[in-house]
Amino acid sequence: MADCRKAEQIDHSILTRRIKKEKELMRQFIDEQHDDIMANFNDKIVKLCKKNKIIIHKDSGLDGLLD
């Protein structure tokens, strides 16, 4: 318990400054990425979608159903 009490009373200003700096760097990174996406965004590109395709072998006898 004595070790925990000593740790509680230590000045946390270094940790607080590092946390603040990391938050600023993260915010800067997110802003840069957002700016990059918005600068390169092209709304004419069509979203990919899944196509369902049925493959029937020519010898299966089901060719007449598709005509």
C-alpha positions in Angstrom: 0.0 0.0 0.0 2.8 2.4 0.8 4.1 2.2 -2.8 0.6 3.0 -4.2 0.4 6.0 -1.9 3.7 7.3 -3.2 2.6 6.9 -6.8 -0.6 8.8 -6.1 1.3 11.8 -4.9 3.7 12.0 -7.8 3.3 15.0 -10.1 1.4 13.8 -13.2 2.1 16.9 -15.3 4.5 15.0 -17.7 1.8 12.4 -18.4 -0.9 15.1 -18.8 1.3 17.0 -21.3 2.0 13.8 -23.3 -1.7 12.9 -23.4 -2.5 16.4 -24.6 0.2 16.2 -27.3 -1.1 12.8 -28.5 -4.6 14.2 -28.7 -3.4 17.1 -30.8 -1.4 14.8 -33.1 -4.4 12.5 -33.5 -6.7 15.5 -34.3 -4.1 16.8 -36.8 -3.9 13.3 -38.5 -7.7 13.0 -38.7 -8.0 16.5 -40.2 -5.2 15.7 -42.8 -6.9 12.4 -43.8 -10.3 14.1 -44.1 -8.8 16.9 -46.3 -7.1 14.3 -48.5 -10.4 12.3 -48.9 -12.4 15.4 -49.7 -9.8 16.6 -52.2 -9.7 13.2 -54.0 -13.4 12.3 -53.7 -15.1 11.5 -57.0 -18.8 11.0 -56.8 -18.9 9.6 -60.4 -17.3 6.3 -59.3 -19.9 3.7 -58.8 -19.9 1.7 -55.6 -19.2 -1.9 -56.1 -22.1 -4.2 -55.6 -22.4 -8.0 -55.5 -23.8 -9.6 -58.6 -25.5 -12.9 -58.3 -24.8 -15.1 -61.2 -26.1 -18.6 -61.8 -24.0 -20.9 -63.9 -25.7 -23.8 -65.6 -23.7 -26.5 -67.4 -24.8 -26.8 -71.1 -25.4 -30.6 -70.7 -27.7 -30.2 -67.6 -30.8 -30.1 -69.7 -32.0 -26.8 -68.2 -31.1 -24.7 -71.2 -34.7 -24.5 -72.3 -35.8 -22.9 -69.1 -33.6 -19.8 -69.7 -34.9 -19.1 -73.2 
